[in-house]
Amino acid sequence: YDMAGNVYEGGADWDDEGYYNRSPAKNPLGPDSGLYRVLRGGFWDNYTTTLWVAYRGGTSPFNRINDLGFRCVLTAPR
């Protein structure tokens, strides 16, 4: 699970900085909408403050950057 170091992992969840302060403790699904999509991890040429597995940031869903990747996953039905 080499999550950090190569590229940011782009997520489908919307980014909301305060969401986890008010979300359910078990299986938070993320906000229903937003301006930015979640970024996780970091990449090899980034600041050390963002180069760790738990880093969470956001970017526009229309942003095209060369240090952004994605992971294919299958989500269980809600």
N, CA, C and O atoms as CSV, one atom per row, in Angstrom:
chain,resi,resn,atom,element,x,y,z
A,1,TYR,N,N,0.823,-1.185,0.000
A,1,TYR,CA,C,0.000,0.000,0.000
A,1,TYR,C,C,0.867,1.249,0.000
A,1,TYR,O,O,0.745,2.078,0.902
A,2,ASP,N,N,1.709,1.398,-0.954
A,2,ASP,CA,C,2.598,2.555,-1.035
A,2,ASP,C,C,1.772,3.800,-1.361
A,2,ASP,O,O,1.655,4.198,-2.520
A,3,MET,N,N,1.204,4.405,-0.318
A,3,MET,CA,C,0.265,5.502,-0.509
A,3,MET,C,C,0.940,6.854,-0.689
A,3,MET,O,O,0.344,7.744,-1.295
A,4,ALA,N,N,2.137,7.042,-0.197
A,4,ALA,CA,C,2.766,8.365,-0.251
A,4,ALA,C,C,4.074,8.288,-1.024
A,4,ALA,O,O,4.787,7.286,-0.989
A,5,GLY,N,N,4.357,9.355,-1.704
A,5,GLY,CA,C,5.660,9.445,-2.327
A,5,GLY,C,C,5.676,9.516,-3.830
A,5,GLY,O,O,6.588,10.123,-4.391
A,6,ASN,N,N,4.723,8.933,-4.510
A,6,ASN,CA,C,4.740,8.946,-5.962
A,6,ASN,C,C,3.911,10.102,-6.514
A,6,ASN,O,O,4.452,10.992,-7.170
A,7,VAL,N,N,2.628,10.097,-6.260
A,7,VAL,CA,C,1.729,11.163,-6.695
A,7,VAL,C,C,0.659,11.359,-5.625
A,7,VAL,O,O,0.453,10.488,-4.780
A,8,TYR,N,N,-0.022,12.508,-5.664
A,8,TYR,CA,C,-1.215,12.663,-4.839
A,8,TYR,C,C,-2.233,11.640,-5.287
A,8,TYR,O,O,-2.280,11.285,-6.465
A,9,GLU,N,N,-3.041,11.166,-4.374
A,9,GLU,CA,C,-4.148,10.290,-4.733
A,9,GLU,C,C,-5.408,11.140,-4.762
A,9,GLU,O,O,-5.849,11.648,-3.731
A,10,GLY,N,N,-5.979,11.291,-5.942
A,10,GLY,CA,C,-7.214,12.059,-6.085
A,10,GLY,C,C,-8.397,11.205,-5.680
A,10,GLY,O,O,-8.467,10.030,-6.040
A,11,GLY,N,N,-9.330,11.783,-4.933
A,11,GLY,CA,C,-10.494,11.045,-4.474
A,11,GLY,C,C,-11.785,11.577,-5.069
A,11,GLY,O,O,-11.816,12.676,-5.623
A,12,ALA,N,N,-12.837,10.802,-4.955
A,12,ALA,CA,C,-14.147,11.210,-5.459
A,12,ALA,C,C,-14.905,12.047,-4.431
A,12,ALA,O,O,-15.854,12.745,-4.787
A,13,ASP,N,N,-14.500,11.985,-3.160
A,13,ASP,CA,C,-15.178,12.755,-2.113
A,13,ASP,C,C,-14.946,14.244,-2.296
A,13,ASP,O,O,-13.902,14.672,-2.788
A,14,TRP,N,N,-15.933,15.019,-1.895
A,14,TRP,CA,C,-15.769,16.467,-1.871
A,14,TRP,C,C,-14.973,16.850,-0.635
A,14,TRP,O,O,-15.092,16.210,0.410
A,15,ASP,N,N,-14.168,17.883,-0.752
A,15,ASP,CA,C,-13.332,18.362,0.345
A,15,ASP,C,C,-14.090,19.414,1.146
A,15,ASP,O,O,-14.648,20.354,0.580
A,16,ASP,N,N,-14.106,19.251,2.454
A,16,ASP,CA,C,-14.697,20.224,3.373
A,16,ASP,C,C,-13.858,20.196,4.635
A,16,ASP,O,O,-13.896,19.222,5.387
A,17,GLU,N,N,-13.109,21.242,4.869
A,17,GLU,CA,C,-12.130,21.268,5.962
A,17,GLU,C,C,-12.742,20.939,7.323
A,17,GLU,O,O,-12.087,20.290,8.138
A,18,GLY,N,N,-13.970,21.364,7.592
A,18,GLY,CA,C,-14.580,21.128,8.899
A,18,GLY,C,C,-15.483,19.911,8.970
A,18,GLY,O,O,-16.088,19.658,10.012
A,19,TYR,N,N,-15.588,19.149,7.887
A,19,TYR,CA,C,-16.538,18.032,7.847
A,19,TYR,C,C,-16.303,17.005,8.946
A,19,TYR,O,O,-17.259,16.567,9.585
A,20,TYR,N,N,-15.069,16.616,9.179
A,20,TYR,CA,C,-14.801,15.540,10.138
A,20,TYR,C,C,-14.989,15.971,11.586
A,20,TYR,O,O,-15.005,15.122,12.478
A,21,ASN,N,N,-15.131,17.257,11.838
A,21,ASN,CA,C,-15.459,17.719,13.193
A,21,ASN,C,C,-16.922,17.456,13.528
A,21,ASN,O,O,-17.281,17.376,14.702
A,22,ARG,N,N,-17.768,17.322,12.512
A,22,ARG,CA,C,-19.204,17.136,12.736
A,22,ARG,C,C,-19.753,15.853,12.092
A,22,ARG,O,O,-20.966,15.643,12.078
A,23,SER,N,N,-18.889,15.015,11.570
A,23,SER,CA,C,-19.329,13.798,10.865
A,23,SER,C,C,-19.536,12.648,11.842
A,23,SER,O,O,-19.095,12.715,12.990
A,24,PRO,N,N,-20.211,11.589,11.385
A,24,PRO,CA,C,-20.312,10.390,12.234
A,24,PRO,C,C,-18.926,9.791,12.476
A,24,PRO,O,O,-18.052,9.871,11.613
A,25,ALA,N,N,-18.733,9.199,13.637
A,25,ALA,CA,C,-17.426,8.619,13.968
A,25,ALA,C,C,-17.151,7.372,13.135
A,25,ALA,O,O,-15.994,7.066,12.848
A,26,LYS,N,N,-18.189,6.658,12.748
A,26,LYS,CA,C,-18.018,5.418,11.984
A,26,LYS,C,C,-18.464,5.636,10.540
A,26,LYS,O,O,-19.588,6.066,10.283
A,27,ASN,N,N,-17.574,5.336,9.611
A,27,ASN,CA,C,-17.836,5.397,8.180
A,27,ASN,C,C,-18.390,6.742,7.691
A,27,ASN,O,O,-19.469,6.773,7.100
A,28,PRO,N,N,-17.686,7.843,7.920
A,28,PRO,CA,C,-18.160,9.118,7.377
A,28,PRO,C,C,-18.097,9.090,5.852
A,28,PRO,O,O,-17.075,8.708,5.282
A,29,LEU,N,N,-19.164,9.485,5.198
A,29,LEU,CA,C,-19.259,9.387,3.748
A,29,LEU,C,C,-18.798,10.645,3.020
A,29,LEU,O,O,-18.709,10.646,1.792
A,30,GLY,N,N,-18.508,11.699,3.744
A,30,GLY,CA,C,-18.086,12.941,3.110
A,30,GLY,C,C,-19.281,13.817,2.777
A,30,GLY,O,O,-20.417,13.344,2.757
A,31,PRO,N,N,-19.027,15.092,2.515
A,31,PRO,CA,C,-20.117,16.008,2.185
A,31,PRO,C,C,-20.759,15.657,0.843
A,31,PRO,O,O,-20.147,14.988,0.010
A,32,ASP,N,N,-21.987,16.111,0.642
A,32,ASP,CA,C,-22.723,15.821,-0.590
A,32,ASP,C,C,-22.267,16.657,-1.776
A,32,ASP,O,O,-22.472,16.267,-2.925
A,33,SER,N,N,-21.649,17.808,-1.508
A,33,SER,CA,C,-21.214,18.679,-2.599
A,33,SER,C,C,-20.057,19.540,-2.114
A,33,SER,O,O,-19.707,19.519,-0.934
A,34,GLY,N,N,-19.471,20.292,-3.027
A,34,GLY,CA,C,-18.365,21.168,-2.674
A,34,GLY,C,C,-17.722,21.767,-3.905
A,34,GLY,O,O,-18.184,21.562,-5.027
A,35,LEU,N,N,-16.646,22.513,-3.682
A,35,LEU,CA,C,-15.911,23.131,-4.782
A,35,LEU,C,C,-14.692,22.316,-5.181
A,35,LEU,O,O,-14.254,22.358,-6.331
A,36,TYR,N,N,-14.138,21.565,-4.211
A,36,TYR,CA,C,-12.892,20.852,-4.436
A,36,TYR,C,C,-13.051,19.375,-4.120
A,36,TYR,O,O,-13.852,18.995,-3.266
A,37,ARG,N,N,-12.278,18.539,-4.819
A,37,ARG,CA,C,-12.226,17.101,-4.540
A,37,ARG,C,C,-11.040,16.815,-3.628
A,37,ARG,O,O,-10.055,17.553,-3.633
A,38,VAL,N,N,-11.134,15.759,-2.856
A,38,VAL,CA,C,-10.111,15.398,-1.874
A,38,VAL,C,C,-8.828,14.931,-2.553
A,38,VAL,O,O,-8.866,14.217,-3.555
A,39,LEU,N,N,-7.696,15.343,-1.996
A,39,LEU,CA,C,-6.373,14.831,-2.353
A,39,LEU,C,C,-5.806,14.151,-1.126
A,39,LEU,O,O,-5.960,14.655,-0.014
A,40,ARG,N,N,-5.153,13.014,-1.306
A,40,ARG,CA,C,-4.516,12.316,-0.192
A,40,ARG,C,C,-3.055,12.072,-0.508
A,40,ARG,O,O,-2.647,12.050,-1.669
A,41,GLY,N,N,-2.277,11.889,0.544
A,41,GLY,CA,C,-0.872,11.519,0.379
A,41,GLY,C,C,0.009,12.708,0.063
A,41,GLY,O,O,-0.023,13.708,0.780
A,42,GLY,N,N,0.763,12.624,-0.953
A,42,GLY,CA,C,1.704,13.648,-1.360
A,42,GLY,C,C,2.549,13.075,-2.467
A,42,GLY,O,O,2.309,11.954,-2.917
A,43,PHE,N,N,3.529,13.819,-2.910
A,43,PHE,CA,C,4.366,13.275,-3.972
A,43,PHE,C,C,5.815,13.622,-3.717
A,43,PHE,O,O,6.118,14.454,-2.862
A,44,TRP,N,N,6.692,13.003,-4.437
A,44,TRP,CA,C,8.126,13.015,-4.165
A,44,TRP,C,C,8.741,14.409,-4.162
A,44,TRP,O,O,9.763,14.605,-3.505
A,45,ASP,N,N,8.181,15.371,-4.853
A,45,ASP,CA,C,8.770,16.716,-4.938
A,45,ASP,C,C,7.923,17.742,-4.193
A,45,ASP,O,O,7.791,18.883,-4.636
A,46,ASN,N,N,7.354,17.339,-3.069
A,46,ASN,CA,C,6.449,18.206,-2.344
A,46,ASN,C,C,7.029,18.593,-0.990
A,46,ASN,O,O,8.096,18.119,-0.597
A,47,TYR,N,N,6.316,19.455,-0.288
A,47,TYR,CA,C,6.716,19.842,1.062
A,47,TYR,C,C,6.589,18.657,2.007
A,47,TYR,O,O,5.707,17.816,1.831
A,48,THR,N,N,7.451,18.582,2.996
A,48,THR,CA,C,7.405,17.462,3.941
A,48,THR,C,C,6.111,17.467,4.754
A,48,THR,O,O,5.714,16.418,5.260
A,49,THR,N,N,5.444,18.608,4.896
A,49,THR,CA,C,4.192,18.667,5.656
A,49,THR,C,C,3.046,17.962,4.951
A,49,THR,O,O,2.060,17.603,5.594
A,50,THR,N,N,3.153,17.754,3.640
A,50,THR,CA,C,2.085,17.073,2.905
A,50,THR,C,C,2.481,15.675,2.456
A,50,THR,O,O,1.657,14.957,1.890
A,51,LEU,N,N,3.705,15.280,2.691
A,51,LEU,CA,C,4.186,13.965,2.238
A,51,LEU,C,C,4.002,12.926,3.332
A,51,LEU,O,O,4.978,12.431,3.897
A,52,TRP,N,N,2.748,12.595,3.632
A,52,TRP,CA,C,2.434,11.546,4.585
A,52,TRP,C,C,1.047,11.009,4.274
A,52,TRP,O,O,0.225,11.721,3.696
A,53,VAL,N,N,0.776,9.780,4.643
A,53,VAL,CA,C,-0.441,9.070,4.258
A,53,VAL,C,C,-1.704,9.788,4.718
A,53,VAL,O,O,-2.695,9.800,3.987
A,54,ALA,N,N,-1.700,10.382,5.898
A,54,ALA,CA,C,-2.906,11.011,6.438
A,54,ALA,C,C,-3.142,12.424,5.903
A,54,ALA,O,O,-4.153,13.038,6.244
A,55,TYR,N,N,-2.245,12.953,5.082
A,55,TYR,CA,C,-2.468,14.299,4.534
A,55,TYR,C,C,-3.745,14.321,3.720
A,55,TYR,O,O,-4.019,13.405,2.945
A,56,ARG,N,N,-4.514,15.364,3.901
A,56,ARG,CA,C,-5.759,15.549,3.170
A,56,ARG,C,C,-5.820,16.988,2.699
A,56,ARG,O,O,-5.718,17.910,3.508
A,57,GLY,N,N,-5.982,17.190,1.418
A,57,GLY,CA,C,-6.118,18.514,0.841
A,57,GLY,C,C,-7.210,18.480,-0.204
A,57,GLY,O,O,-7.983,17.524,-0.268
A,58,GLY,N,N,-7.280,19.509,-1.018
A,58,GLY,CA,C,-8.306,19.533,-2.048
A,58,GLY,C,C,-7.839,20.252,-3.293
A,58,GLY,O,O,-6.920,21.069,-3.249
A,59,THR,N,N,-8.485,19.939,-4.407
A,59,THR,CA,C,-8.209,20.599,-5.676
A,59,THR,C,C,-9.477,20.603,-6.510
A,59,THR,O,O,-10.371,19.786,-6.296
A,60,SER,N,N,-9.551,21.504,-7.440
A,60,SER,CA,C,-10.692,21.583,-8.340
A,60,SER,C,C,-10.817,20.284,-9.131
A,60,SER,O,O,-9.802,19.723,-9.541
A,61,PRO,N,N,-12.031,19.794,-9.354
A,61,PRO,CA,C,-12.178,18.577,-10.153
A,61,PRO,C,C,-11.743,18.774,-11.607
A,61,PRO,O,O,-11.587,17.798,-12.341
A,62,PHE,N,N,-11.549,20.010,-12.024
A,62,PHE,CA,C,-11.128,20.303,-13.398
A,62,PHE,C,C,-9.625,20.529,-13.509
A,62,PHE,O,O,-9.109,20.763,-14.602
A,63,ASN,N,N,-8.922,20.460,-12.383
A,63,ASN,CA,C,-7.485,20.697,-12.358
A,63,ASN,C,C,-6.743,19.538,-13.022
A,63,ASN,O,O,-7.038,18.374,-12.750
A,64,ARG,N,N,-5.803,19.847,-13.874
A,64,ARG,CA,C,-4.980,18.825,-14.525
A,64,ARG,C,C,-3.527,19.073,-14.123
A,64,ARG,O,O,-2.893,20.010,-14.607
A,65,ILE,N,N,-3.009,18.232,-13.239
A,65,ILE,CA,C,-1.640,18.393,-12.764
A,65,ILE,C,C,-0.900,17.070,-12.918
A,65,ILE,O,O,-1.506,16.003,-12.816
A,66,ASN,N,N,0.394,17.135,-13.159
A,66,ASN,CA,C,1.161,15.928,-13.448
A,66,ASN,C,C,1.522,15.110,-12.213
A,66,ASN,O,O,2.123,14.043,-12.348
A,67,ASP,N,N,1.177,15.573,-11.018
A,67,ASP,CA,C,1.478,14.823,-9.797
A,67,ASP,C,C,0.205,14.304,-9.125
A,67,ASP,O,O,0.177,14.094,-7.913
A,68,LEU,N,N,-0.839,14.100,-9.918
A,68,LEU,CA,C,-2.113,13.620,-9.396
A,68,LEU,C,C,-2.472,12.286,-10.036
A,68,LEU,O,O,-2.547,12.178,-11.260
A,69,GLY,N,N,-2.693,11.278,-9.212
A,69,GLY,CA,C,-3.108,9.970,-9.695
A,69,GLY,C,C,-4.442,9.592,-9.081
A,69,GLY,O,O,-5.108,10.426,-8.467
A,70,PHE,N,N,-4.830,8.346,-9.243
A,70,PHE,CA,C,-6.063,7.864,-8.634
A,70,PHE,C,C,-5.927,6.374,-8.376
A,70,PHE,O,O,-5.040,5.715,-8.918
A,71,ARG,N,N,-6.801,5.860,-7.556
A,71,ARG,CA,C,-6.820,4.436,-7.229
A,71,ARG,C,C,-8.212,3.913,-7.528
A,71,ARG,O,O,-9.199,4.508,-7.096
A,72,CYS,N,N,-8.309,2.832,-8.243
A,72,CYS,CA,C,-9.597,2.221,-8.558
A,72,CYS,C,C,-10.038,1.370,-7.376
A,72,CYS,O,O,-9.298,0.500,-6.917
A,73,VAL,N,N,-11.239,1.624,-6.892
A,73,VAL,CA,C,-11.784,0.863,-5.778
A,73,VAL,C,C,-13.241,0.512,-6.061
A,73,VAL,O,O,-13.886,1.128,-6.909
A,74,LEU,N,N,-13.737,-0.459,-5.360
A,74,LEU,CA,C,-15.137,-0.844,-5.437
A,74,LEU,C,C,-15.763,-0.575,-4.083
A,74,LEU,O,O,-15.321,-1.111,-3.067
A,75,THR,N,N,-16.786,0.251,-4.073
A,75,THR,CA,C,-17.463,0.606,-2.833
A,75,THR,C,C,-18.675,-0.301,-2.633
A,75,THR,O,O,-19.426,-0.569,-3.571
A,76,ALA,N,N,-18.852,-0.762,-1.414
A,76,ALA,CA,C,-20.021,-1.578,-1.098
A,76,ALA,C,C,-21.274,-0.719,-1.180
A,76,ALA,O,O,-21.203,0.481,-0.913
A,77,PRO,N,N,-22.405,-1.286,-1.536
A,77,PRO,CA,C,-23.658,-0.517,-1.578
A,77,PRO,C,C,-23.956,0.088,-0.226
A,77,PRO,O,O,-23.662,-0.504,0.812
A,78,ARG,N,N,-24.548,1.282,-0.243
A,78,ARG,CA,C,-24.864,1.973,1.020
A,78,ARG,C,C,-26.119,1.446,1.637
A,78,ARG,O,O,-26.528,1.914,2.699
